[in-house]
């Protein structure tokens, strides 16, 4: 426990977490601090490109192996299966309607790329290496959860169907295209390509991430402020319990397929994170009757800060204990 608290303490005083806390506090205090939408979009594009590119370079250096294939398969299975577990828990712990529960569940099978980046930063700070291709696992875990949620709704008799246009939108989602595309660019150009643009990809990364998390804190704070009276104790408890359950499953899967300590931690982080970009966009199209105040507040206002402050240190400490790393 002392190790977990120590890691959490180190994480809490990092510039990344404090930037998020600043945004959260500013929003809750009703400050007029804002990040222009165009700037926020630009930072998102930068982060996705940098993450994908560096992941591709790592694969180029290490080469393809059986563990990579198993990791991609594991990511797909987890993204399909975790919403089913989340839905069952929501029906037990909350009074959410069938559609709202399915919409929330989708968020907990997909991933938060910023939580993934924060996990990577924690590992780097402790000099723990991880498989570079985990960024590819992150990419394949974006969309399958949405299909699971739509299946849950259709199974409930609402008549919702998977339209061809939605399938195309999922496959060509901007974040997925950029992440996968930059991954292949990095894999093709390798370490020489990284050296050519390292001043752009490596040096500014942490600073841009701080500003991006400042904006995330502002969004999360506004969501919490506007959701008063909508969410019950059961829903908030779910948003903290579900990441820990999912991380435990990620731990077991990561050990089973033979990932390193760093790779196991990142798979735990991916499993525990909740989407607040790709899935909300899909839910607006596929399930417009679902309440955005519920699924956005739980994923971005509760689970996201929990993972940043306590979750990631907890997952790392548990992985080190179980694996002996």
C-alpha positions as CSV (number, residue, x, y, z in Angstrom):
1,X,0.0,0.0,0.0
2,X,2.8,2.4,0.8
3,X,4.3,1.8,-2.6
4,X,1.0,2.6,-4.3
5,X,0.6,5.8,-2.2
6,X,4.1,6.8,-3.0
7,X,3.5,6.3,-6.7
8,X,0.3,8.2,-6.5
9,X,2.0,11.1,-4.7
10,X,4.7,11.3,-7.4
11,X,2.0,11.3,-10.1
12,X,-0.1,13.9,-8.4
13,X,2.7,16.5,-8.3
14,X,3.7,16.0,-12.0
15,X,3.2,18.9,-14.4
16,X,0.7,16.7,-16.4
17,X,-1.6,16.0,-13.5
18,X,-1.4,19.5,-12.0
19,X,-2.3,20.9,-15.4
20,X,-5.4,18.8,-15.4
21,X,-6.2,19.8,-11.8
22,X,-5.8,23.5,-12.8
23,X,-8.4,23.1,-15.6
24,X,-10.7,21.2,-13.3
25,X,-10.5,23.8,-10.5
26,X,-11.0,26.7,-12.9
27,X,-14.1,25.1,-14.4
28,X,-15.6,24.3,-11.0
29,X,-14.9,27.9,-9.9
30,X,-16.7,29.2,-13.1
31,X,-13.6,30.9,-14.4
32,X,-13.7,32.2,-18.0
33,X,-10.5,30.4,-18.8
34,X,-10.9,28.5,-22.1
35,X,-8.8,26.8,-24.8
36,X,-9.9,27.8,-28.3
37,X,-11.4,24.8,-30.0
38,X,-9.0,25.0,-33.0
39,X,-6.0,25.0,-30.6
40,X,-7.4,22.0,-28.7
41,X,-8.0,20.2,-32.0
42,X,-4.4,21.0,-33.1
43,X,-3.0,19.6,-29.9
44,X,-5.0,16.4,-30.3
45,X,-3.7,15.9,-33.8
46,X,-0.1,16.5,-32.7
47,X,-0.4,14.0,-29.8
48,X,-1.9,11.3,-31.9
49,X,0.7,11.7,-34.6
50,X,3.6,11.7,-32.2
51,X,2.3,8.7,-30.3
52,X,1.7,6.7,-33.5
53,X,5.0,7.6,-35.1
54,X,7.1,6.7,-32.0
55,X,5.2,3.4,-31.7
56,X,5.9,2.6,-35.4
57,X,9.6,3.4,-34.9
58,X,9.7,1.0,-31.9
59,X,8.2,-1.8,-34.0
60,X,10.7,-1.1,-36.7
61,X,13.5,-1.4,-34.3
62,X,12.2,-4.6,-32.6
63,X,10.5,-6.4,-35.5
64,X,7.3,-8.3,-35.6
65,X,6.7,-11.3,-33.4
66,X,4.1,-13.7,-32.1
67,X,3.4,-11.5,-29.1
68,X,2.5,-8.6,-31.3
69,X,-0.2,-10.7,-33.0
70,X,-1.5,-12.0,-29.8
71,X,-1.6,-8.5,-28.3
72,X,-3.7,-7.2,-31.2
73,X,-6.1,-10.1,-30.9
74,X,-6.3,-9.6,-27.1
75,X,-7.1,-5.9,-27.6
76,X,-9.9,-6.7,-30.0
77,X,-11.4,-9.3,-27.6
78,X,-11.2,-7.0,-24.6
79,X,-12.8,-4.2,-26.5
80,X,-15.7,-6.4,-27.5
81,X,-16.1,-8.1,-24.1
82,X,-15.6,-5.4,-21.5
83,X,-18.8,-3.5,-22.5
84,X,-20.8,-6.6,-21.8
85,X,-19.4,-6.8,-18.3
86,X,-19.9,-3.0,-17.8
87,X,-23.5,-3.3,-18.9
88,X,-24.2,-6.0,-16.4
89,X,-22.6,-4.0,-13.6
90,X,-24.6,-0.9,-14.6
91,X,-27.9,-2.8,-14.5
92,X,-27.0,-4.0,-11.0
93,X,-25.5,-0.9,-9.5
94,X,-27.6,1.9,-11.1
95,X,-31.1,2.7,-12.3
96,X,-30.0,3.7,-15.8
97,X,-32.3,2.8,-18.7
98,X,-31.3,0.0,-21.1
99,X,-30.1,2.5,-23.7
100,X,-28.2,4.7,-21.3
101,X,-26.5,1.7,-19.7
102,X,-25.5,0.4,-23.2
103,X,-24.1,3.9,-24.2
104,X,-22.1,4.1,-20.9
105,X,-20.8,0.5,-21.4
106,X,-19.4,1.4,-24.8
107,X,-17.2,4.0,-23.3
108,X,-15.6,1.4,-20.9
109,X,-14.6,-1.0,-23.7
110,X,-13.0,1.7,-25.8
111,X,-9.9,3.6,-24.7
112,X,-8.6,7.0,-23.7
113,X,-5.5,7.8,-25.6
114,X,-4.5,10.5,-23.2
115,X,-4.7,8.0,-20.3
116,X,-2.5,5.7,-22.4
117,X,0.0,8.6,-22.9
118,X,0.0,9.4,-19.1
119,X,0.7,5.7,-18.4
120,X,3.6,5.8,-20.9
121,X,5.0,8.9,-19.2
122,X,4.9,7.2,-15.8
123,X,6.7,4.2,-17.1
124,X,9.4,6.4,-18.8
125,X,9.8,8.3,-15.5
126,X,10.6,5.0,-13.7
127,X,12.8,3.7,-16.6
128,X,10.4,0.8,-17.4
129,X,10.4,-0.2,-21.0
130,X,7.3,-1.3,-22.8
131,X,6.5,-2.8,-26.2
132,X,6.3,0.0,-28.8
133,X,3.5,-1.8,-30.6
134,X,1.1,-1.2,-27.7
135,X,0.0,2.0,-29.6
136,X,-1.3,-0.4,-32.3
137,X,-3.3,-2.3,-29.6
138,X,-4.7,1.1,-28.6
139,X,-5.8,1.7,-32.1
140,X,-7.7,-1.6,-32.5
141,X,-9.5,-1.1,-29.2
142,X,-11.1,2.2,-30.3
143,X,-14.2,0.9,-32.2
144,X,-15.2,-2.7,-31.3
145,X,-16.9,-1.6,-28.0
146,X,-19.3,0.5,-30.0
147,X,-20.5,-2.6,-31.9
148,X,-21.0,-4.3,-28.6
149,X,-23.1,-1.5,-27.3
150,X,-25.3,-1.5,-30.4
151,X,-25.7,-5.2,-30.1
152,X,-26.9,-4.7,-26.4
153,X,-29.4,-2.1,-27.5
154,X,-30.7,-4.3,-30.4
155,X,-31.0,-7.2,-28.0
156,X,-33.1,-5.1,-25.8
157,X,-35.7,-4.7,-28.6
158,X,-35.2,-1.1,-29.5
159,X,-34.8,-1.9,-33.2
160,X,-31.4,0.0,-33.4
161,X,-29.3,-1.4,-36.3
162,X,-25.7,-1.0,-37.4
163,X,-26.1,1.3,-40.5
164,X,-23.4,1.0,-43.2
165,X,-22.7,4.7,-42.8
166,X,-21.9,4.3,-39.2
167,X,-19.6,1.4,-39.9
168,X,-17.7,3.5,-42.4
169,X,-17.5,6.4,-39.9
170,X,-16.1,4.1,-37.2
171,X,-13.4,2.7,-39.6
172,X,-12.5,6.1,-40.9
173,X,-12.7,7.9,-37.5
174,X,-10.1,10.6,-37.6
175,X,-8.2,9.6,-34.5
176,X,-7.9,6.0,-35.7
177,X,-6.8,7.0,-39.2
178,X,-4.1,9.4,-37.7
179,X,-2.9,7.0,-35.1
180,X,-2.6,4.0,-37.5
181,X,-1.3,6.1,-40.3
182,X,1.5,7.7,-38.3
183,X,2.3,4.3,-36.8
184,X,3.0,3.0,-40.3
185,X,5.0,6.1,-41.2
186,X,7.2,5.5,-38.2
187,X,7.5,1.8,-38.9
188,X,8.6,2.5,-42.5
189,X,11.0,5.4,-41.8
190,X,12.4,3.9,-38.6
191,X,14.9,5.5,-36.3
192,X,16.3,7.6,-39.1
193,X,12.9,9.1,-39.7
194,X,12.6,9.8,-35.9
195,X,16.0,11.5,-35.9
196,X,14.9,13.8,-38.7
197,X,11.9,15.1,-36.8
198,X,12.8,14.5,-33.2
199,X,12.8,18.2,-32.4
200,X,9.1,18.2,-33.3
201,X,8.1,14.8,-32.1
202,X,10.1,14.4,-28.9
203,X,11.0,17.7,-27.3
204,X,7.6,19.5,-27.3
205,X,5.6,16.4,-26.4
206,X,5.3,16.9,-22.6
207,X,4.5,20.6,-22.9
208,X,1.7,20.0,-25.4
209,X,0.3,17.2,-23.2
210,X,0.2,19.6,-20.3
211,X,-1.9,22.1,-22.2
212,X,-4.1,19.4,-23.6
213,X,-4.8,18.1,-20.1
214,X,-5.5,21.7,-19.0
215,X,-8.3,21.7,-21.6
216,X,-9.5,18.2,-20.5
217,X,-9.7,19.5,-16.9
218,X,-11.9,22.4,-18.1
219,X,-14.2,20.1,-20.0
220,X,-14.4,17.6,-17.1
221,X,-15.1,20.3,-14.6
222,X,-17.9,21.8,-16.7
223,X,-19.4,18.3,-17.0
224,X,-19.3,17.7,-13.3
225,X,-20.9,21.1,-12.6
226,X,-23.7,20.6,-15.1
227,X,-24.5,17.0,-14.1
228,X,-25.7,17.7,-10.6
229,X,-28.8,15.6,-9.7
230,X,-28.4,13.4,-12.8
231,X,-25.9,10.8,-11.5
232,X,-26.5,8.7,-8.4
233,X,-24.0,7.1,-6.0
234,X,-24.2,3.8,-7.9
235,X,-23.2,5.4,-11.2
236,X,-20.2,7.2,-9.6
237,X,-19.1,4.0,-7.8
238,X,-19.3,2.1,-11.1
239,X,-17.0,4.7,-12.8
240,X,-14.4,3.9,-10.2
241,X,-15.0,0.1,-9.7
242,X,-15.1,-0.7,-13.4
243,X,-11.6,0.5,-14.3
244,X,-10.1,-1.6,-11.5
245,X,-12.0,-4.7,-12.7
246,X,-11.0,-4.1,-16.3
247,X,-7.3,-3.5,-15.3
248,X,-7.3,-6.8,-13.4
249,X,-8.5,-8.5,-16.6
250,X,-5.9,-6.7,-18.6
251,X,-3.2,-7.9,-16.1
252,X,-4.3,-11.5,-16.5
253,X,-4.4,-11.3,-20.3
254,X,-1.0,-9.5,-20.5
255,X,0.7,-12.1,-18.4
256,X,-1.0,-14.9,-20.5
257,X,0.3,-13.6,-23.8
258,X,3.8,-12.9,-22.4
259,X,4.1,-9.1,-22.4
260,X,6.8,-7.4,-20.5
261,X,6.1,-5.5,-17.2
262,X,5.7,-2.2,-19.1
263,X,3.5,-3.9,-21.7
264,X,1.3,-5.4,-19.0
265,X,0.9,-2.0,-17.3
266,X,-0.1,-0.4,-20.6
267,X,-2.6,-3.1,-21.4
268,X,-4.1,-2.6,-17.9
269,X,-4.3,1.1,-18.5
270,X,-5.9,0.6,-21.9
271,X,-8.4,-1.8,-20.4
272,X,-9.2,0.5,-17.5
273,X,-9.5,3.7,-19.5
274,X,-12.8,5.1,-20.9
275,X,-13.3,6.8,-24.2
276,X,-14.4,10.5,-24.3
277,X,-13.8,11.2,-28.0
278,X,-14.5,8.4,-30.4
279,X,-17.4,6.7,-28.6
280,X,-19.3,9.9,-27.7
281,X,-19.2,10.9,-31.3
282,X,-20.6,7.5,-32.4
283,X,-23.3,7.5,-29.7
284,X,-24.6,10.9,-30.9
285,X,-25.2,9.2,-34.3
286,X,-26.2,5.7,-33.3
287,X,-28.0,6.3,-30.0
288,X,-29.2,9.9,-30.0
289,X,-31.8,9.1,-27.3
290,X,-29.0,8.3,-24.8
291,X,-28.1,11.1,-22.4
292,X,-24.7,12.6,-23.1
293,X,-24.6,14.2,-19.6
294,X,-24.5,10.6,-18.2
295,X,-21.9,8.9,-20.3
296,X,-19.6,11.9,-20.7
297,X,-19.6,12.8,-17.1
298,X,-18.8,9.3,-16.0
299,X,-16.0,8.7,-18.5
300,X,-14.4,12.1,-18.5
301,X,-15.5,13.6,-15.1
302,X,-15.0,10.5,-12.9
303,X,-13.0,7.7,-14.5
304,X,-10.5,9.9,-16.3
305,X,-9.3,11.8,-13.2
306,X,-9.4,8.6,-11.1
307,X,-7.0,6.9,-13.6
308,X,-4.7,9.8,-13.8
309,X,-4.3,10.3,-10.1
310,X,-4.7,6.9,-8.5
311,X,-5.4,4.3,-11.1
312,X,-2.1,4.3,-13.0
313,X,0.1,4.1,-9.9
314,X,-2.2,1.4,-8.6
315,X,-2.0,-0.6,-11.8
316,X,1.8,-0.3,-11.9
317,X,2.2,-1.3,-8.3
318,X,-0.1,-4.4,-8.7
319,X,1.7,-5.4,-11.9
320,X,5.1,-5.2,-10.2
321,X,3.9,-7.2,-7.2
322,X,2.3,-9.9,-9.3
323,X,5.1,-10.3,-11.9
324,X,7.9,-9.6,-9.5
325,X,9.2,-6.8,-11.7
